[in-house]
């Protein structure tokens, strides 16, 4: 790739990694638009670069990636000044779980806005000349991190987004590559002590010390050089790490040799993040390889109280029914659809008797309402043992709502579980069961934003489910990841993707995939609630439950080149 006179737009470009990116591109003859909130440093840096690399090689555009009109204006200014656009680097990000809603807005929504704008301004199908989008991720997108679980979730989400939007379908249509570059710990203007301020609470400091106290930091220039390498070598959809002053490594997502006696669903045979270990068939819990009798339950369901979000239909209603069937004392189902919720409550009480089900109105986007449901449950029953974070949507067209429900709603549920369950359940503890998807481990090209949220759930589960948190709270955090399940969510017309063609293709993929019953997923949920260790992830597809064996990230990275 010849960088001479190529035009690059870099968010978060006024300092740190973004500044290093800009300098490396300028050295090779590119023109750079520095986009940042920091107007004073950004404007000064552009002037400095023009003195070093030549007149009009760099400009500064004030840019808040959470403000779409301002972000759009930065693209328009860049194209107007330089006459085009070839490279977009979505680099802006923050590291602060204490302000997690802003963190999600910057680290995820900002990346989505930048990518959609990049397709609009560079896509050949939109009159552009093609180009490349590089997203700055993190090695925490490939492993759990207990001290910053929400930041980690945003970086897991970027992996799914990149693999989905980087699919050949999008590349062939637009001529735009999507690549993620995931640095490890990097020495920037923000030092380790400043970063420590971003942990969720002081209680997380011991975990912070475990993770970062003796960790080496690489110089920012190493990441800058890695950008050039991935721009030259990276295929669309590829994920690269750069860490410990080592050369960049491309992550190879390969599956292990097939472990199944029968021919399995195609999504398990394709390249994916995980290796799978089959545990048990779900229809009627027919057993294979592992017997329930050989397992010690972590939790018995008798006399337990559960809250199931999105519990008025589909998988949520199925799980509520299965919990009551297995002896739960009471189940609170919540939904934003009051009429459907009342019908579901009546159905469950008719089948299980004794007024064991209560409906509470809840939109998981509303943090206060969510907390009120927790408080009302405790007031009525005196405890809450099981939270099923099930509420979710498949609707990339309304993508901000999709993130607010599928990811932010799950974060709220986990935080509330950690807040309330240890207080009232000692010494019993409790469990938070996050409902993800088999797309949590694979790409879904026609619904990249939905896919982003499902990858984020894995990062949340593995980080919040870390042993350090479990020992402190007694609350297990586990994920159940169903494949295509016969619910209204897979019915065309229930949700829309970013355009009509993608909508048709998304539902065609779902229709062609092996399907399973709600009852199978509900049986799997009960098994996981009873037996799963905290931090584990459990796919269930085509009526078979698996445990995901997620390898250490170093085992699926290979050195590519010295820089």
C-alpha positions in Angstrom: 0.0 0.0 0.0 1.4 3.4 -1.0 0.6 5.9 1.7 1.7 9.0 -0.3 -1.2 11.5 -0.3 -3.6 9.0 1.2 -6.0 10.8 3.6 -6.6 9.4 7.1 -9.1 10.5 9.7 -8.1 9.5 13.3 -10.5 9.9 16.3 -8.8 10.4 19.6 -5.9 11.7 17.6 -4.6 14.5 19.8 -2.6 12.3 22.1 -1.5 8.8 23.1 -2.0 6.0 20.5 -3.9 8.3 18.2 -1.0 10.7 18.0 1.4 7.8 17.3 -0.8 6.6 14.5 -0.9 10.1 12.9 2.9 10.5 13.1 3.6 7.1 11.5 1.2 7.9 8.6 2.7 11.4 8.1 6.2 9.9 7.9 5.0 7.9 4.9 3.5 10.8 3.1 -0.2 10.6 4.2 -2.4 13.5 5.1 -4.0 13.4 8.5 -7.2 14.7 10.0 -6.8 14.8 13.8 -10.2 14.5 15.5 -10.5 14.9 19.2 -12.4 16.6 22.1 -9.1 18.3 23.2 -9.2 21.4 20.9 -6.1 23.1 22.5 -3.8 20.1 22.1 -5.4 19.0 18.8 -4.9 22.3 17.1 -1.4 22.7 18.5 -0.5 19.2 17.3 -1.8 19.9 13.8 0.4 23.0 13.6 3.4 21.1 14.9 2.9 18.3 12.3 2.7 20.8 9.5 6.0 22.3 10.5 7.6 18.8 10.7 6.0 17.2 7.6 5.0 20.0 5.3 2.3 22.6 4.8 -1.3 21.4 4.9 -0.4 17.8 5.8 -2.5 17.8 8.9 -5.7 19.5 10.1 -7.6 19.4 13.4 -11.3 18.8 13.6 -13.1 19.2 17.0 -14.9 15.9 17.5 -17.0 14.2 20.2 -17.8 10.7 18.9 -20.9 10.7 21.1 -22.2 13.7 19.1 -23.3 12.5 15.6 -23.7 15.9 14.0 -20.2 16.9 15.1 -18.7 13.6 14.1 -20.3 13.9 10.7 -19.0 17.5 10.3 -15.5 16.2 11.0 -15.8 13.8 8.0 -17.2 16.5 5.8 -14.4 18.9 6.7 -11.8 16.3 6.1 -13.1 15.4 2.6 -13.6 19.1 1.8 -10.0 20.1 2.8 -8.2 17.0 1.4 -10.5 16.0 -1.5 -11.2 12.5 -0.3 -10.8 9.9 2.4 -9.0 6.6 2.4 -8.4 5.5 6.0 -10.6 5.9 9.1 -9.1 5.0 12.5 -11.8 4.6 15.2 -9.4 5.1 18.1 -11.3 7.3 20.6 -12.0 5.4 23.8 -12.1 5.8 27.5 -11.2 3.5 30.4 -13.5 4.2 33.2 -16.0 1.6 34.5 -17.3 4.1 37.1 -18.9 6.0 34.2 -19.8 2.9 32.3 -22.7 4.3 30.3 -20.4 7.0 28.9 -17.7 4.3 28.4 -20.2 2.2 26.3 -21.2 5.3 24.3 -17.7 6.2 23.4 -16.1 2.8 23.0 -19.0 1.2 21.2 -21.5 3.7 19.9 -18.7 5.9 18.8 -17.1 3.1 16.8 -20.4 2.3 15.2 -21.0 5.9 14.2 -17.5 6.2 12.8 -17.8 3.0 10.9 -21.2 3.9 9.4 -19.8 7.3 8.4 -16.7 5.6 6.9 -18.9 3.4 4.7 -20.9 6.5 3.7 -17.9 8.6 2.7 -15.6 5.9 1.4 -17.9 3.1 0.1 -17.8 2.5 -3.6 -21.5 1.8 -3.5 -21.9 5.4 -2.3 -19.6 7.0 -4.9 -16.4 6.7 -2.8 -13.1 5.2 -3.7 -13.1 2.4 -1.1 -10.7 2.4 1.9 -9.9 0.9 5.2 -11.4 1.3 8.7 -9.1 0.3 11.6 -10.6 0.0 15.0 -8.5 0.3 18.1 -9.5 -2.6 20.4 -7.5 -4.2 23.2 -6.1 -7.5 24.2 -8.9 -7.4 26.8 -11.2 -8.1 23.8 -9.6 -11.6 23.8 -9.5 -12.4 27.5 -11.4 -11.6 30.7 -10.3 -8.9 33.1 -12.0 -8.9 36.5 -10.9 -5.4 37.5 -12.6 -3.6 34.5 -15.4 -6.0 33.4 -17.4 -3.3 31.5 -14.4 -1.9 29.6 -13.5 -5.5 28.8 -17.0 -6.1 27.5 -16.7 -3.2 25.1 -13.5 -4.6 23.7 -15.0 -8.1 23.3 -17.8 -6.4 21.4 -15.4 -4.8 19.0 -14.1 -8.2 18.0 -17.6 -9.4 17.0 -18.3 -6.1 15.2 -15.1 -6.2 13.2 -15.5 -9.9 12.2 -19.1 -9.2 11.1 -18.6 -6.0 9.3 -15.3 -7.3 7.9 -17.1 -10.2 6.1 -16.4 -10.4 2.3 -20.1 -9.5 1.8 -19.4 -6.0 3.0 -16.0 -5.7 1.4 -17.2 -6.8 -2.0 -20.2 -4.4 -1.8 -18.3 -1.3 -0.6 -14.6 -1.8 -1.2 -14.0 -0.9 2.5 -11.9 -3.2 4.7 -12.6 -3.4 8.5 -9.7 -4.4 10.7 -9.2 -4.4 14.5 -5.8 -3.6 16.1 -5.7 -4.7 19.8 -2.9 -3.2 21.8 -1.8 -4.6 25.1 -0.8 -2.3 28.0 0.7 0.8 26.4 2.6 3.7 28.0 0.7 6.9 27.1 0.0 10.2 28.9 -2.4 8.3 31.1 -0.2 6.3 33.5 -1.2 3.2 35.4 -2.2 5.1 38.6 -4.6 7.3 36.6 -6.0 4.1 35.0 -6.6 2.7 38.4 -9.2 5.4 39.0 -11.3 3.8 36.3 -12.1 0.6 38.2 -15.7 0.1 39.3 -15.1 0.5 43.1 -12.2 0.4 45.6 -13.2 -3.3 46.3 -11.7 -4.1 42.9 -8.2 -2.8 43.8 -6.8 -6.2 44.8 -7.8 -7.6 41.4 -6.3 -4.5 39.8 -3.0 -5.2 41.5 -3.1 -8.8 40.4 -3.6 -7.7 36.8 -1.5 -4.6 36.4 1.0 -4.0 39.2 3.9 -5.8 37.5 2.7 -5.7 34.0 5.2 -4.2 31.4 3.9 -1.4 29.3 5.0 -1.1 25.7 6.0 2.3 24.1 3.2 3.9 22.1 5.5 4.0 19.0 5.2 0.2 18.8 1.4 0.5 18.4 1.9 3.2 15.8 4.2 1.0 13.7 1.7 -1.9 14.1 -1.0 0.3 12.4 1.1 0.6 9.3 1.7 -3.1 9.2 -2.0 -4.0 9.5 -2.9 -1.4 6.9 -0.5 -3.1 4.5 -1.1 -6.8 5.4 -4.5 -7.0 7.1 -7.4 -8.7 5.4 -10.9 -7.4 6.0 -12.3 -8.9 9.2 -8.9 -9.7 10.7 -8.0 -9.1 14.3 -4.4 -8.2 15.3 -2.7 -7.9 18.7 0.4 -5.9 19.6 1.8 -6.4 23.0 5.0 -6.5 25.1 7.0 -4.5 22.5 6.6 -7.6 20.2 5.6 -7.4 16.5 1.9 -7.5 15.6 0.3 -10.9 15.6 -2.8 -11.9 13.7 -5.4 -13.8 15.7 -6.4 -17.0 14.0 -9.9 -18.1 15.0 -9.7 -21.9 14.4 -12.0 -24.6 15.7 -10.6 -27.9 17.1 -11.1 -31.1 15.2 -14.8 -32.1 15.3 -15.6 -33.8 18.6 -19.1 -34.8 17.7 -20.5 -38.3 16.9 -23.3 -36.8 14.7 -23.0 -34.1 12.0 -23.5 -30.9 13.9 -24.8 -27.4 13.1 -22.6 -25.6 10.6 -21.8 -22.7 12.9 -19.9 -25.2 15.2 -17.8 -26.4 12.3 -16.8 -23.0 10.9 -13.9 -21.0 12.3 -14.9 -19.6 15.6 -13.5 -18.2 18.8 -14.2 -21.3 20.9 -13.6 -25.0 21.1 -16.6 -26.9 22.2 -17.0 -29.7 24.7 -20.3 -31.5 24.5 -21.9 -32.2 27.8 -25.5 -33.1 27.5 -28.5 -33.4 25.1 -31.3 -31.1 26.2 -34.5 -32.7 24.9 -35.5 -34.6 28.0 -31.9 -34.2 29.2 -30.8 -37.4 27.5 -27.2 -37.8 28.6 -24.0 -38.1 26.6 -20.5 -38.3 28.0 -21.3 -36.7 31.3 -23.9 -37.9 33.8 -25.8 -35.6 36.1 -25.2 -38.2 38.8 -21.5 -37.5 38.6 -22.0 -33.7 39.1 -22.4 -31.9 42.3 -25.0 -29.2 42.1 -23.9 -25.7 43.1 -27.5 -24.7 43.6 -30.7 -26.6 44.3 -33.8 -24.9 42.9 -36.2 -25.8 45.7 -37.4 -22.7 47.6 -35.5 -20.4 45.3 -36.7 -17.0 44.0 -36.0 -16.0 40.4 -36.3 -12.8 38.3 -36.5 -13.3 34.6 -36.2 -10.2 32.4 -38.0 -10.5 29.0 -40.0 -13.2 30.7 -43.4 -12.7 29.1 -42.7 -14.8 26.0 -40.2 -16.9 24.2 -37.0 -18.2 25.9 -37.7 -16.1 29.0 -41.2 -17.6 29.5 -39.8 -21.0 28.9 -37.1 -20.6 31.5 -39.6 -19.3 34.0 -41.8 -22.3 33.4 -38.9 -24.7 33.8 -37.8 -23.1 37.0 -41.3 -23.5 38.6 -41.5 -27.1 37.3 -38.2 -27.8 39.1 -39.3 -26.5 42.4 -38.6 -22.8 42.5 -40.5 -21.1 45.2 -41.5 -18.1 43.0 -40.6 -16.5 39.7 -41.0 -12.8 38.9 -41.3 -12.3 35.2 -40.7 -8.8 33.8 -41.3 -7.2 30.5 -42.1 -3.8 28.9 -45.3 -5.4 27.4 -47.8 -5.4 30.3 -50.6 -7.1 28.5 -48.3 -10.0 27.4 -46.8 -10.1 30.9 -50.2 -10.5 32.6 -51.1 -13.3 30.2 -47.8 -15.1 30.9 -48.3 -14.7 34.6 -51.8 -16.3 34.4 -50.5 -19.1 32.3 -47.7 -20.0 34.8 -50.0 -19.7 37.8 -52.6 -21.9 36.1 -50.0 -24.6 35.4 -48.1 -24.4 38.7 -50.6 -23.0 41.2 -50.2 -21.1 44.4 -49.6 -17.7 42.9 -46.0 -18.6 42.4 -45.5 -16.2 39.5 -45.7 -12.4 39.7 -45.4 -10.0 36.7 -43.6 -6.6 37.1 -43.4 -4.0 34.4 -39.8 -3.4 33.4 -37.8 -1.8 30.6 -34.2 -2.7 31.3 -33.0 0.5 29.7 -34.4 2.3 32.8 -31.9 1.8 35.7 -34.2 3.1 38.4 -37.1 0.9 37.3 -34.8 -2.1 37.2 -33.6 -1.4 40.8 -37.3 -0.9 41.9 -38.1 -4.4 40.6 -35.2 -5.8 42.6 -36.4 -4.0 45.7 -40.0 -5.1 45.2 -38.9 -8.7 44.8 -36.9 -8.6 48.0 -39.8 -6.9 49.8 -42.3 -9.6 48.7 -40.1 -12.7 49.1 -37.2 -11.7 51.3 -34.6 -12.9 48.9 -33.6 -13.2 45.2 -31.4 -16.1 44.3 -31.6 -16.2 40.5 -31.5 -13.4 37.9 -31.9 -14.3 34.3 -30.8 -11.4 32.1 -32.8 -12.5 29.1 -34.3 -9.3 27.7 -32.9 -8.7 24.2 -33.8 -7.6 20.6 -32.5 -8.3 17.1 -32.9 -4.9 15.5 -29.8 -3.3 14.0 -31.8 -0.5 12.4 -32.6 0.8 15.9 -29.0 0.1 16.9 -28.8 2.5 19.9 -31.8 0.7 21.4 -30.2 -2.7 20.7 -27.1 -1.7 22.7 -29.1 -0.2 25.4 -31.2 -3.4 25.9 -28.8 -6.2 24.9 -25.7 -4.9 26.6 -26.5 -2.0 29.0 -29.5 -3.9 30.4 -27.3 -6.9 31.1 -24.7 -4.7 32.8 -27.4 -3.1 35.0 -28.7 -6.6 35.9 -25.2 -7.8 36.9 -24.5 -4.7 39.0 -27.8 -5.0 40.8 -27.2 -8.7 41.4 -23.9 -7.9 43.0 -25.5 -5.1 45.0 -28.5 -7.0 46.4 -27.9 -10.7 46.3 -25.0 -10.8 48.8 -26.9 -8.7 51.3 -30.0 -11.0 51.5 -28.7 -14.4 50.4 -25.9 -15.1 52.9 -24.6 -17.7 52.9 -26.5 -19.0 49.9 -25.2 -16.5 47.3 -26.9 -16.4 44.0 -26.5 -16.6 40.2 -26.8 -14.2 37.3 -27.5 -16.1 34.1 -26.9 -13.9 31.0 -28.6 -15.1 27.9 -26.3 -14.6 24.9 -26.2 -16.4 21.5 -24.1 -18.8 19.5 -23.3 -15.6 17.6 -21.4 -14.6 20.7 -18.6 -16.8 19.2 -19.0 -16.2 15.5 -19.6 -13.5 12.9 -23.1 -12.5 11.7 -22.4 -10.2 8.7 -26.0 -9.1 8.3 -26.5 -8.0 11.9 -23.1 -6.7 13.0 -24.4 -4.5 15.8 -26.5 -7.3 17.3 -23.3 -9.5 17.0 -21.3 -6.8 18.8 -23.7 -7.0 21.8 -23.5 -10.8 22.0 -19.7 -10.8 22.0 -19.9 -8.2 24.8 -21.9 -10.6 26.9 -19.1 -13.1 26.8 -16.6 -10.4 28.0 -19.0 -9.4 30.8 -19.6 -12.9 31.9 -16.0 -14.1 32.0 -14.9 -10.9 33.8 -17.7 -10.5 36.3 -17.6 -14.2 36.8 -13.9 -14.2 37.8 -13.2 -16.2 41.0 -12.2 -13.0 42.8 -15.7 -11.6 42.4 -17.4 -14.9 43.3 -15.4 -15.3 46.5 -16.3 -11.7 47.5 -20.0 -11.9 46.7 -21.0 -15.5 46.4 -22.8 -14.6 43.2 -22.0 -16.7 40.1 -22.1 -15.0 36.7 -22.7 -17.5 33.8 -23.7 -17.2 30.2 -26.1 -19.5 28.3 -25.8 -18.9 24.5 -28.7 -20.4 22.5 -28.5 -21.1 18.8 -31.5 -20.4 16.6 -34.6 -21.1 18.7 -38.2 -21.2 17.6 -39.5 -17.8 19.0 -41.0 -14.7 17.4 -37.5 -13.2 17.3 -36.5 -15.3 14.3 -39.7 -14.4 12.4 -39.3 -11.9 9.5 -40.9 -8.6 10.5 -39.9 -8.8 14.1 -36.8 -6.7 13.6 -34.9 -4.8 10.9 -31.3 -4.7 9.9 -29.4 -1.6 8.6 -31.1 -2.0 5.2 -33.7 -4.2 3.5 -31.2 -6.5 1.8 -29.4 -7.2 5.1 -32.8 -7.9 6.7 -33.7 -10.5 4.1 -30.3 -12.1 4.3 -30.3 -12.2 8.1 -33.6 -13.9 8.4 -32.6 -16.3 5.6 -29.6 -17.3 7.6 -31.8 -17.9 10.7 -34.3 -19.9 8.6 -31.6 -22.1 7.2 -30.0 -22.8 10.5 -30.8 -25.8 12.7 -33.6 -24.8 15.0 -34.4 -26.0 18.5 -37.4 -25.7 20.9 -37.8 -23.2 23.7 -38.1 -26.2 26.0 -34.6 -27.3 25.1 -33.1 -24.0 26.0 -35.1 -23.9 29.2 -33.8 -27.3 30.2 -30.3 -26.2 29.4 -30.8 -23.1 31.6 -31.9 -25.2 34.6 -28.8 -27.5 34.1 -26.5 -24.4 34.0 -28.1 -22.8 37.0 -27.6 -26.0 39.0 -24.1 -27.0 37.9 -22.1 -24.2 36.2 -19.0 -22.6 37.6 -18.9 -18.9 37.7 -17.5 -17.3 34.5 -18.3 -20.2 32.2 -20.2 -19.9 28.9 -22.6 -22.6 27.6 -23.8 -22.7 24.0 -26.9 -24.7 23.3 -27.7 -25.5 19.7 -29.8 -28.0 17.9 -30.9 -29.4 21.3 -27.4 -30.0 22.5 -25.7 -28.2 25.4 -22.0 -27.5 25.3 -19.4 -25.9 27.5 -17.2 -23.4 25.7 -13.5 -24.0 26.2 -12.2 -20.6 25.4 -8.4 -20.8 24.9 -5.9 -18.3 26.2 -5.5 -15.6 23.6 -1.8 -16.4 23.1 -2.7 -19.9 21.9 -4.5 -18.5 18.8 -2.0 -15.7 17.9 0.9 -16.2 15.6 3.8 -13.9 15.0 3.5 -12.3 11.6 6.6 -10.1 11.2 9.2 -8.1 12.9 8.7 -4.3 12.5 
